[in-house]
């Protein structure tokens, strides 16, 4: 629960500190500008609010690991991705996106802090405990924080604790550990196909037998 809060707060702060011109820069998500990614974060925050307000009384069907699905490498042509791009363009002014994310994002953060981790919630025809649902989002926030700053070298990195937990979760999803020489950030970027490994990294990955890349989507 604490890692959800710290990771989400750090990501929202990073968005708040963006300059207007940064919104037109590419992000680490294929086919998306920074403004498109921020719009996606607004939708993510809405999803958190909706899910936390949707109690379930059946047994959990997913956890923080199995709530993630492996998909084909994204090409930026998914209809929902295209809708996000159109929505982002409709904001016109960066401050409007910042305002909406701060408004909805703050509410999502407060709702998560007040939630009982043992309570079951329903989302996308699945049931999770609140704790497992929010744990899955630590990886979501951390990956998108890395996406946000991919071409912004002066922006702050995600929290170290969130990077470490996200690496641990990704390794559980992969069913194998990344080489110890990999930093948490490199493990996440290479592991999800956001960055190609160097020849030296390829050699280390070959010895670890970790299946890569792991393009992921929630739910």
Backbone as a ProteinNet text record, in pm:
[ID]
protein_1_A
[PRIMARY]
XXXXXXXXXXXXXXXXXXXXXXXXXXXXXXXXXXXXXXXXXXXXXXXXXXXXXXXXXXXXXXXXXXXXXXXXXXXXXXXXXXXXXXXXXXXXXXXXXXXXXXXXXXXXXXXXXXXXXXXXXXXXXXXXXXXXXXXXXXXXXXXXXXXXXXXXXXXXXXXXXXXXXXXXXXXXXXXXXXXXXXXXXXXXXXXXXXXXXXXXXXXXXXXXXXXXXXXXXXX
[TERTIARY]
83.3	0	88.2	193.5	284.1	356.4	396.2	466.3	374.8	248.8	152.2	149.8	136.2	124.8	249.9	366.8	491.3	519.8	493.3	516.8	422.4	297.1	197.1	223.9	260.2	290.4	411	513.4	633.3	601.3	516.6	480.5	398.7	304.8	224.5	310.2	407.6	498.3	581	626.8	705.4	623.4	495.3	408.6	390.1	368	345.9	465.2	584.3	706.4	742.6	663	690.8	671.6	753.8	733.2	633.6	571	470.8	527.7	651.1	709.9	740.2	749.7	777.6	662.1	540.8	424	425.8	499.5	508.4	626	703.2	816.5	769	846.3	808.1	823.1	741.7	754.2	816.7	828.7	882.2	779.3	653.7	547.8	540.7	549.6	549.3	428.3	453.7	346.5	284.1	329.6	270	367	315	387.1	367.6	440.6	424.8	281.2	218.1	79.7	-14.3	11.8	-71.9	-55.4	66.9	93.7	24.6	29.9	-34.8	-186.1	-243	-385.6	-416.5	-330.2	-346.5	-343.6	-260	-253	-383.6	-449.5	-580.7	-679.1	-675.4	-764.7	-730.1	-601.4	-558.2	-612.9	-604.1	-652.6	-802.7	-876.5	-1019.8	-1047.6	-966	-982.1	-960.9	-861.3	-835.9	-955.7	-1008.4	-1123.3	-1244.8	-1271.1	-1386.1	-1369.6	-1250.4	-1227.8	-1237.8	-1181.2	-1186.6	-1329.4	-1417.2	-1557.7	-1646.4	-1582.5	-1657.2	-1625.3	-1686.4	-1658	-1707.8	-1641.3	-1680.2	-1689.6	-1777.5	-1794.5	-1757.1	-1689.7	-1644.1	-1493.4	-1441.7	-1299.6	-1215.1	-1095.4	-1007.2	-972	-970.9	-932.3	-793.5	-742.7	-610.7	-537.1	-405	-324.4	-235.7	-140	-57.7	23.6	55	131.3	39.7	-65.7	-151.7	-247.2	-255.8	-338.2	-272.5	-144.3	-73.9	-85	-110.1	-118.9	-3.5	51.4	152.4	83	132.2	72.4	182	140.5	237.9	293.5	414.9	478.8	388.8	358.2	267.2	325.1	237.5	280.3	218.5	141.7	79	-43.6	-99.6	-213.3	-340.6	-338.8	-456.3	-563.7	-693.3	-798.9	-805.9	-784	-786.9	-669.1	-554.5	-438.6	-469.3	-533.5	-568.2	-667.4	-762.7	-858	-786.3	-687.7	-610.8	-542.3	-488.5	-420.9	-520.3	-639.7	-740.9	-785.9	-803.7	-842.3	-734.4	-609.9	-499.6	-495.7	-517.4	-516.1	-630.5	-742	-857.6	-832.2	-735.5	-705.5	-644.2	-575.9	-517.2	-406.9	-434	-334.7	-279.1	-146.1	-87.3	-139.1	-169.7	-213.1	-345.5	-427.8	-553.7	-529.5	-434	-398.1	-339.4	-253.2	-194.9	-304.5	-397.4	-505.3	-589.5	-627	-712.7	-640.9	-512.8	-439	-424.9	-397.6	-384.8	-517.9	-627.3	-759.6	-799.3	-800	-841.7	-733.5	-608.2	-498.2	-488.5	-511.5	-509.7	-620.7	-738.3	-850.6	-819.6	-757.3	-720.6	-618.9	-525.2	-426.4	-489.3	-584.5	-652.2	-735.7	-805.2	-887.9	-802.1	-685.9	-596.5	-544.3	-511.7	-458.8	-563	-690.7	-798.5	-848.9	-806.8	-861.6	-809.1	-891.8	-853.9	-791	-664.4	-598.5	-661.6	-740.4	-800.7	-935	-994.8	-1124.6	-1109.6	-1206.7	-1203.2	-1274.5	-1216	-1275.4	-1285	-1378.9	-1397.9	-1358.3	-1291.5	-1251.4	-1225.8	-1278.7	-1254.6	-1288.9	-1400.7	-1449.7	-1354.9	-1270	-1180.3	-1199.8	-1155.3	-1163.7	-1024.2	-986	-858.3	-882.5	-791.5	-793.1	-740.2	-782.3	-736.3	-584.3	-523.8	-378.6	-308.5	-358.3	-297.5	-320.7	-439.7	-470.7	-376.5	-359.4	-271.3	-125	-87.5	50.3	81.1	-17.4	3.2	29.5	-33.9	-18	117.4	188.9	323.9	409.6	396.1	468.4	418.2	286.4	230.2	284.9	282.1	331.3	480.6	556.6	701.6	739.5	676.4	705.7	667.5	552.5	510.8	591.5	645.5	738.1	862.4	912.4	1027.1	990.9	868.2	822.5	817.9	769.7	753.5	887.2	990.7	1120.1	1217.5	1169.7	1259.3	1341.1	1282.9	1353.1	1362	1357	1367.8	1478	1602.6	1714.8	1722.3	1658.9	1665.9	1552.9	1460.8	1346.8	1387.9	1315.9	1347	1310.8	1392.3	1367.7	1256.6	1201.1	1104.2	1172.4	1096.2	1154.8	1228.2	1340.3	1421.1	1341.7	1258.7	1180.8	1080.6	1021.7	928.4	997.1	1117.1	1194.9	1227.4	1270.2	1307.1	1186.6	1073.1	954.2	902.5	911.2	866	952.6	1082.3	1170.5	1132.6	1109.3	1070	941.4	844.2	717.4	736.8	818.9	844.2	914.6	1005	1072.5	974.7	878.2	775.6	687.7	657.8	580.2	658.8	789.5	875.2	906	899.7	936.5	1085.7	1162.4	1308.5	1365.3	1484.8	1549	1636.7	1646.5	1738.1	1878.5	1980.5	2117.6	2140.6	2210.3	2235.6	2306.9	2381.4	2454	2361	2238.3	2142.8	2090.7	2088.3	2019.7	1870.4	1795.2	1650.2	1589.6	1637.3	1584.4	1614.2	1737.1	1772.1	1691.9	1671.8	1593.4	1451.8	1392.2	1256.8	1251.1	1346.7	1345.9	1372.3	1471.4	1504.7	1398.8	1354.6	1258.5	1125.8	1083.8	956.2	972.9	1094.4	1118.1	1127.5	1143.2	1154.5	1293.8	1391.1	1527.9	1590	1663.3	1732.3	1857.2	1886.3	2006.7	2132.4	2241.6	2370.7	2418.6	2526.3	2579.1	2620	2681.5	2721.5	2599.4	2495	2371.5	2303.8	2308.8	2252.6	2322.3	2453.6	2528.9	2487	2468.1	2425.1	2283.6	2197.8	2060.2	2056	2145.1	2149.9	2182.7	2265.5	2301.3	2189.9	2104.1	1999.6	1872.2	1859.7	1743.3	1613.3	1620.3	1500.7	1432.3	1303.7	1234.8	1206.3	1253.8	1236.6	1202.1	1140.2	1087.8	952.8	900.8	773	679.9	620.4	525.1	402.1	364.5	262.1	147.8	27.4	-86.1	-157.7	-219	-295.2	-430.3	-474.2	-608.1	-626.4
-119.1	0	126	124.4	239.8	260.3	149.6	161.6	214.2	175.2	232.4	384.1	428.3	571.5	647.9	595.9	667.8	668.6	557.7	551	643.7	644.9	728.3	876.1	909.2	1048.5	1098.4	1015	1054.3	1076.1	991.1	1004.6	1132	1159	1280.3	1405.3	1400	1513.1	1535.4	1426.5	1438.4	1504	1469.4	1532.8	1680.7	1712.1	1851.5	1939.6	1879.9	1956.9	1968.4	1908.6	1917.3	2059.9	2098.4	2224.2	2201.1	2306.6	2292.3	2221.3	2258.8	2199.3	2050.4	2003.3	1861.2	1772.4	1826.3	1745.2	1701.1	1772.7	1738.1	1646	1608.9	1519.3	1374.2	1286.3	1144.1	1086.1	986.3	914.3	778.4	698.6	563.8	464	506.9	420.9	438.4	329.7	334.7	410.6	513.9	588.1	697.2	712.9	812.5	925.1	1047.6	1161.5	1163.6	1251.5	1265.1	1301.1	1389.2	1428.3	1307.4	1213.9	1095	1006.3	993.6	914	974.1	1106.5	1170.7	1149.1	1155.1	1126.6	983.5	891.6	752	741.1	820.9	818.1	867.3	963.6	1007.8	891.1	816.2	700.5	593.9	573	478.2	518.2	647.3	695.9	672.9	694.8	668.9	521	435.1	290.6	251.3	311.5	282.4	323.7	442.4	489.9	399.7	362.7	276.5	140.3	83.8	-49.6	-49.3	50	55.1	75.1	124.2	143.2	30.1	-81.9	-195.7	-321.1	-338.3	-455.2	-583.8	-693.6	-826	-923.2	-1022.1	-1118.5	-1260.6	-1274.6	-1406.8	-1420	-1539.9	-1565.2	-1493.1	-1447.1	-1382.2	-1473.7	-1416.7	-1490.4	-1450.3	-1337.6	-1290.2	-1234.7	-1219.9	-1150.2	-1049.4	-991.3	-886	-936.1	-1065.4	-1122.7	-1158.9	-1233.5	-1285.3	-1180	-1063	-955.7	-895	-920	-873.8	-977.9	-930.8	-1018.7	-989.9	-1096.1	-1081.2	-1060.3	-964.5	-933.9	-927	-919.1	-895.3	-754.1	-735.4	-604.2	-495.3	-391.4	-285.7	-209.9	-177.3	-103.1	36.1	72.1	203.5	213.6	98.4	100.3	46	13	-36	73.2	37.4	139.2	219.8	153.8	225.6	320.9	280.3	370.1	493.8	469	580.5	674.6	618	700.5	787.5	730.3	806.5	925	903	1011.6	1122.9	1085.3	1186.5	1262.5	1191.6	1256.9	1355	1310.6	1396.9	1525	1512.9	1630	1725.3	1670.1	1753.6	1847.4	1814.2	1901.9	2034.3	2032.9	2151.1	2216.8	2250.4	2316.6	2219.6	2211.3	2119.1	2136.2	2261.3	2283.3	2213.2	2194.8	2124	1977.1	1916.2	1777.4	1767.3	1860.8	1861.2	1873.9	1964.4	1986.3	1860.1	1797.7	1679.2	1564.3	1544.9	1437.6	1466.2	1590.2	1623.5	1601.5	1638.8	1627.4	1480.9	1404.9	1264.5	1179.9	1212	1134.5	1147.3	1268	1287.7	1207.1	1206.9	1129.9	980.6	932.1	790.8	756.5	847.4	825.5	821	911.3	911.9	785.4	744.2	623.6	500.9	493.9	380.1	379.7	497.6	506.1	464.8	486.4	453.2	309.7	241.6	109.6	1.8	-98.6	-217.4	-317.1	-353.5	-442.4	-581	-620.2	-754.3	-757.1	-640.3	-634.2	-675.1	-750.6	-793.9	-692.5	-668.8	-575.4	-643.2	-594.5	-649.7	-551.7	-600.2	-517.9	-605.2	-564.8	-634.9	-783.7	-811.7	-948.8	-1035.5	-973.3	-1044.8	-993.5	-1072.9	-1035.3	-1043.2	-940.4	-935.5	-877.7	-906	-827.3	-688.7	-591.3	-454.5	-445.2	-516.9	-513.4	-564.4	-675.1	-730.1	-638.1	-580.2	-487.8	-367.2	-308.2	-191.7	-230	-350.4	-396.4	-407.2	-450.9	-458.3	-320.2	-219.9	-84.1	-22.3	-77.1	-27.4	-45.4	-160.1	-183.9	-90.6	-70.2	20.8	162.1	211.9	348.4	359.3	258.3	265.3	260.5	170.1	163	293	348.1	471.6	592.3	587.1	693.1	688.3	567.4	553.1	597.6	567.7	612.7	764.7	825.2	970.1	1041.2	990.7	1060.3	1004.9	918.8	852.6	952.2	1066.7	1168.8	1300.6	1288.7	1406.4	1380.6	1397.9	1358.4	1431.1	1546	1621.7	1586.6	1502.9	1468.5	1368	1368.8	1279.6	1135	1042.3	899.4	850.5	733.1	673.9	640.8	627.1	591.2	457.7	448.3	326.2	205.8	226.9	114.8	62.7	154.3	112.8	39.1	84.3	14.6	-127.4	-142.5	-275.2	-367.7	-317.8	-402.2	-436.2	-341.6	-366.7	-472.1	-465.8	-569.4	-706.3	-711.9	-837.8	-891.9	-803.2	-846.4	-893.4	-821.6	-861.3	-996.6	-1020.8	-1150.7	-1263	-1234.1	-1334.2	-1360.8	-1255.4	-1272.5	-1355.6	-1327	-1398.8	-1540.7	-1563.7	-1694.8	-1716.6	-1608.4	-1617.8	-1483.8	-1487.7	-1365.6	-1303.9	-1173	-1103.6	-1111.2	-1097.6	-1103.5	-1002.8	-1040.9	-950.7	-821.8	-825.8	-706.3	-599	-636	-539.9	-450.9	-321.4	-233.6	-262.4	-217	-237.3	-168.9	-48.6	23.7	-49.3	-96.6	-168.5	-297.9	-368.2	-491.5	-463.6	-353.2	-319	-275.2	-192	-142.6	-255	-336.5	-446.8	-555.7	-582.9	-690.9	-668.9	-543.4	-513.7	-466.9	-475.5	-438.8	-289.7	-211.4	-67.7	-26.3	-109.7	-84.8	-216	-210.2	-329.7	-354.4	-478.2	-505.4	-489.4	-451.7	-446.7	-589.5	-603.6	-737.9	-806	-728.3	-784.8	-827.5	-746	-779.7	-902	-912.3	-1030.5	-1157.3	-1147.5	-1264.9	-1304	-1206.8	-1237.9	-1293.4	-1238.5	-1287.9	-1430.8	-1462.2	-1598.3	-1699.7	-1660.5	-1751.8	-1763.7	-1659.9	-1664.1	-1730.6	-1745.9	-1811	-1735.8	-1605.3	-1525.5	-1498.8	-1534	-1510.8	-1362.1	-1307.3	-1163.3	-1138.6	-1019.3	-924.4	-968.4	-894	-924.7	-804.1	-783.1	-672	-701.5	-605.5	-630.3	-530.3	-577.6	-487.9	-534.5	-440.2	-473.9	-532.2	-630.5	-682.4	-777.1
0	0	0	81.6	87.7	-44.7	-109.7	-237	-346	-342.1	-436.1	-419	-294.3	-267.2	-307.5	-272.1	-303.4	-453	-521	-665.4	-740.4	-698.8	-764.6	-738	-615.3	-582.2	-661.5	-674.6	-749.6	-896.8	-953.4	-1094.1	-1116.1	-1028.2	-1042.2	-1024.6	-935.3	-917.2	-1043.1	-1103.8	-1226.9	-1337.5	-1346.2	-1445.6	-1412.7	-1286	-1245	-1276.8	-1279.5	-1303.3	-1451.5	-1538.9	-1682.5	-1732.3	-1828.7	-1898.9	-2011.9	-2057.3	-2163	-2285.4	-2322	-2442	-2426.3	-2302.1	-2278.9	-2322.9	-2323.7	-2358.6	-2504.7	-2588	-2729.8	-2760.5	-2659	-2679.3	-2683.3	-2746	-2743.9	-2604.1	-2575.2	-2448.8	-2476	-2372.1	-2389.6	-2438.1	-2455.1	-2508.6	-2660	-2732.6	-2878.5	-2931.1	-3012.3	-3076.1	-2991.6	-2868.6	-2779.3	-2747.4	-2751.7	-2698	-2546.2	-2480.1	-2335.3	-2300.9	-2380.2	-2350.7	-2357.8	-2450.2	-2461.6	-2338.7	-2293.6	-2174.2	-2052.1	-2037.8	-1923.7	-1930.2	-2048.4	-2064.3	-2021.7	-2056.7	-2013.8	-1861.9	-1796.8	-1650.7	-1588.5	-1652.9	-1605.6	-1610.3	-1719.9	-1734.1	-1631	-1606.4	-1502.6	-1365.9	-1334.2	-1205	-1192	-1300.1	-1299	-1274.9	-1336.2	-1318.4	-1172.5	-1109.1	-967.5	-882.8	-906.4	-830.1	-849.9	-973.4	-1002.5	-935.2	-946.3	-890.3	-738.3	-673.3	-527.5	-477	-564.5	-527.3	-579.7	-619.4	-673.6	-592.8	-475.5	-392.4	-457.2	-426.1	-477.1	-360.3	-373.8	-264.6	-304.3	-418.8	-461.5	-438	-455.2	-433.1	-538	-501	-598.6	-715.4	-833.1	-953.7	-1003.3	-956.7	-997.3	-875.5	-891.7	-791.4	-863.6	-792.6	-852.6	-971.6	-973.5	-1084.3	-1200.4	-1172.1	-1279.6	-1335.2	-1269.7	-1325	-1449	-1465.7	-1585.4	-1695.7	-1817.9	-1934.1	-2028.8	-2084.7	-2188.8	-2322.4	-2400.5	-2530	-2634.5	-2759.3	-2864.6	-2847.7	-2893.2	-2879.5	-2935.2	-2857.8	-2904	-3022.2	-3116.5	-3235.2	-3240.2	-3135.2	-3132.3	-3219.8	-3265.1	-3355.7	-3291.9	-3164.5	-3095.7	-3092.6	-3116.3	-3116.7	-2987.3	-2873.2	-2746.1	-2734.3	-2788.6	-2789.4	-2875	-2989.6	-3078.3	-3010.5	-2934.8	-2861.5	-2758.8	-2691.6	-2593.3	-2659.5	-2777.4	-2850.3	-2884.1	-2927.5	-2960.9	-2836.3	-2726.7	-2601.9	-2555.3	-2565.3	-2523.1	-2606.3	-2736.4	-2824.1	-2791.4	-2741.8	-2711.2	-2593.4	-2509.4	-2397	-2442.5	-2556.5	-2619.8	-2536.6	-2412	-2327.9	-2223.2	-2209.3	-2112.1	-1969.9	-1930.6	-1791.9	-1763.7	-1867.3	-1847.3	-1813.3	-1880.9	-1851	-1711	-1677.1	-1542.7	-1436.9	-1459.9	-1363.9	-1347.2	-1458.2	-1451.1	-1380.8	-1411.3	-1345	-1196	-1160.5	-1019	-946.6	-1010.7	-949.3	-929.6	-1037.7	-1030.5	-963.5	-991.9	-934.8	-784.7	-733.2	-588.7	-522.6	-585.3	-531.4	-529.9	-637.3	-642.5	-534	-510.3	-405.4	-267.8	-242.3	-112.3	-93.8	-198.9	-190.2	-161.7	-223.3	-200.7	-57.3	-5.6	130.6	234.1	203.9	296.6	281.6	175.4	144	238.1	261.5	338.4	241.7	259	161.7	151.4	250.9	248.2	175.3	151.7	84.7	-61.2	-111.2	-251.4	-339.4	-455.6	-551.7	-687.4	-769.4	-902.3	-1009.6	-1110.8	-1224	-1345.6	-1459.6	-1587	-1575.4	-1508.9	-1490.7	-1407.6	-1329.4	-1239.6	-1097.3	-998.6	-858.6	-797.5	-725	-654.2	-515.4	-422.5	-300.1	-334.3	-257.3	-282.4	-276.4	-181.3	-168.6	-293.5	-350.3	-471.3	-590.3	-597.7	-707.6	-705.5	-588.7	-578.7	-598.2	-558.4	-579.6	-728.5	-807.1	-952.2	-1009.7	-953.4	-1003.9	-969.9	-874.6	-848.5	-974.5	-1038.8	-1163.6	-1273.3	-1281.3	-1381	-1363.6	-1241.2	-1217.6	-1248.3	-1208.1	-1226	-1373.9	-1448.7	-1591.7	-1662.2	-1626.5	-1693.4	-1647.2	-1527.9	-1485.9	-1574.8	-1599.6	-1689.8	-1831.4	-1874.8	-2006.3	-2012.8	-1905.6	-1902.5	-1919.8	-1855.8	-1854.7	-1958	-2046.7	-2143.1	-2224.3	-2257.5	-2336.9	-2260.9	-2128.1	-2041.1	-1938.9	-1977.9	-1892.1	-1758.5	-1746.8	-1621.4	-1524.6	-1566.6	-1480.9	-1373.7	-1263.2	-1151.1	-1184	-1134.1	-1154.2	-1061.4	-1089.1	-996.6	-863.8	-755.1	-626	-633.1	-562.6	-564.8	-515	-412.5	-357.6	-460.2	-536.6	-640	-753.2	-789.7	-892.9	-848.9	-724.1	-674.2	-669.4	-618.9	-612.4	-751.4	-844.2	-981	-1048.6	-1024.1	-1078.9	-1023.1	-893	-829.4	-891.7	-915.1	-973.8	-1117.4	-1193.9	-1332.3	-1337.3	-1244.9	-1240.5	-1207.1	-1121	-1090.5	-1212.1	-1288.6	-1411.1	-1512	-1523.1	-1618	-1572.7	-1442.5	-1389.6	-1387.1	-1391.3	-1388.7	-1343.3	-1286.3	-1237.6	-1345.5	-1344.6	-1433.5	-1374.9	-1458.3	-1407.1	-1294.7	-1191.4	-1078.4	-1119.2	-1228.6	-1272.5	-1329	-1364.4	-1418.5	-1305.4	-1329.2	-1234.2	-1243.2	-1142.8	-1147	-1268.6	-1298.9	-1413.9	-1544.1	-1560.7	-1683	-1695	-1583.9	-1587.4	-1636.3	-1589.8	-1630.9	-1776.8	-1819.4	-1956.9	-2056.9	-2028.5	-2118.7	-2110.1	-1988.3	-1967.9	-2036.9	-2049.3	-2114.1	-2258.4	-2311.4	-2449.7	-2474.6	-2368.7	-2385.8	-2430.5	-2406.7	-2451.7	-2496.4	-2607.2	-2655.3	-2571.3	-2536	-2458	-2542	-2476.6	-2544	-2568	-2642.7	-2667.9	-2537.2	-2446.8	-2317.6	-2236.9	-2242	-2169	-2230.4	-2364.1	-2430.1	-2382.2	-2369	-2323.7	-2182.3	-2096.4	-1960	-1957.7	-2040.9	-2047.1	-2098.8	-2191.3	-2244	-2136.7	-2042.6	-1933.4	-1830.4	-1820.9	-1718.9	-1768.6	-1901.1	-1962.5	-1932.2	-1915	-1893	-2026.6	-2042.2	-2169.4	-2190	-2301.6	-2326.3	-2472.8	-2499.5	-2400.4	-2346.6	-2248.4	-2186.4	-2200.2	-2318.8	-2334	-2246.4	-2161.4	-2061.2	-2072.2	-2037.6	-2015.9	-1890.2	-1819.9	-1700.5	-1737.8	-1658.6	-1672.3	-1788.5
[MASK]
+++++++++++++++++++++++++++++++++++++++++++++++++++++++++++++++++++++++++++++++++++++++++++++++++++++++++++++++++++++++++++++++++++++++++++++++++++++++++++++++++++++++++++++++++++++++++++++++++++++++++++++++++++++++++++

